[in-house]
Amino acid sequence: PRRLPAGVVSVRPGPGRGAARPSSTIPDIRKVGFTGSTGIGVTVMESCAKSNLKKCSLELGGKSPLIIFSDCDMSSAVRNGCGAVFFNKGENCIAAGRLFVERSIHDEFVARVIEEVKKMKIGDPLDRSTAHGPQNHRKHFQSPPRLCRSVRCRGSYTCVRR
């Protein structure tokens, strides 16, 4: 198999600004790809422009809403809604962080999502039957319980308990 020469591709994982800035400011680097927050993305793009007008690919995320209307195909909406929320444990920049469901179908939609979630196997990511493995980072692990507490404090409720 053909291999890239050492140093052609460099992956620099880390917290935002600190990991992105060095690559975007070095003139010998001709292209930077960055995945992260919009705020850091602006900084990366500015640095790329100032250093040598290097090419810059940004994949910036927020947690986009998915909107479900009453004229939907309910089975498809439930399947796609669960996929949009749970794919890769929600750890991707296009994950649907919020579902907005038209009031007239809300209860049926929630009931069907609960049934789908109950079928999900949580466990070893190397087991092909596992639908949801461990979170990749402590912050991601701590986030769901914090979000559930926040929702309950605002008078809402969580639907599934394990």
N, C-alpha and C positions, 0 to 999 in steps of 0.2 A: 504493500500500500504506500501511496505517496504521502509524505508528511511535510507540513509547513516548516520552514527553517525556524530555529529558535529565535524568539524575539519579534516575530511577525505579528502575532496576536498576543495581547496581554490582557488578562482579566484581573480587574482590581475591585474585588468586593469590599464593601465597607460602608460606614455611615456617611451618606451624602457628600457634602462639600469637600471634606477631607480626602475622600477617595477619588473624586472626579477632577478636582482642580489640577493636580500635577500633569495628568495626561492631556488636558485641554490647553495647557500653557506651553508645552514643549514644542518648539518649532519643527523638530525632526519627525514628530508624529503627524501623519497626514489625514487621519480620520479618527473620530471618537464616536462611539455609540454609548448612550447613557440611558439607563432605566431607573426612574425614581420620581421624586416629587416635582411639581411644576416650578416651585421656587428655586430648587437646585438646578433644574433644567435651564432656566433663564441664565443662571450664573455660568453654566457650562457653555451655552451657546455664545455668550458674551466673550468668554475666555478664548473660545475657538476662533471667533472673529478677530479679536485683538492680536492673537499670537501669529497667525499666518493664514487666516481665512480657511482653516482646515474644514473638511467635510464633517458634518455633525448629524448623527441620527439620534433623535430623542424619542423615547417611549415614556411618556409622562402619564401618571395615573392619579385618579381619584377613584372613588367607588361610585361608579355610574349607576343610576337607577334603571330598573327594568319596569316598564309600565304594562299592565295586563288589563285589557278592556273586555267588556261583557260579550262582545261578538267574537271572542277568540275560540279556537278549538281547544277546549279545556285540557284534554290529555296532552296535547302538544305544548300548551302554555305551562303546565306543571312540569313536564319533562325538561323543557328548555329553561324554565325558571330555576329548577334545581341545578341544572348543569351550569347556568350562569353564576350561581351563588357558590356552588360547592366544587367546581372544577379546580383541580390542583389546590384543594383546601382553601379556596378563595385567595390564594397567594399569587395573584397575577394582576397586571395593571388594568385589565378589562373586566375584572370580576364585578358582578352586579352586587353592590353593597347594600342596596335597598330595593325592595319590591313594592311598587304601588299598584294596588289591585282595586278595580272599580267596585264600589260598595255593593252593588247588586249581586256580584259573584264572589265576594270576599270570603264568606264562611265556607262555601264549597271548595274554593281554591285552597284555603288554609287546611281544611280537612284532608284534601288529597295530597298536599305537600307533606303533611305530618305522616301519612301512610308511606310515602316514598322515603322519607328520612328514616323511619323506623326500619326499613329494609336495608339501609346502608350498613355495611360491615366496617367497623372502625378497628384498625389494627396494624399489622406488619405490612409496610409498603411493598415488600418483595413478594407478598402473597397476592396473586392476580385477582383473588376474590375480594380484596380489601378495596373499599371505596374511599376511605378517608384515613390517611396515615398520620404520623406525628407532624406537628407544626415545625417549620424550619428554623424558627428563631424564638427565643424566650418571650420577646415582646408580642409575637403573634400568638403564642400559647396563652399569654395572660389577657389578651384583648377580648376574646369571646365572653368570659365571665364578667369582665368589666362592662362590656356593652349590654349584657343581660341585666345587670344591676341598674345601669343607667335607664334602660327602657322601663323597668319596673318602678323606679323612682319617679318617672314622669307619668305614672298611672296606666301604663300599658302592660302587656303580659307576654311571657314566652310560651311557646306552644308545645315544645318537646322536652321531656326530661329523660335522662338515661339512668 
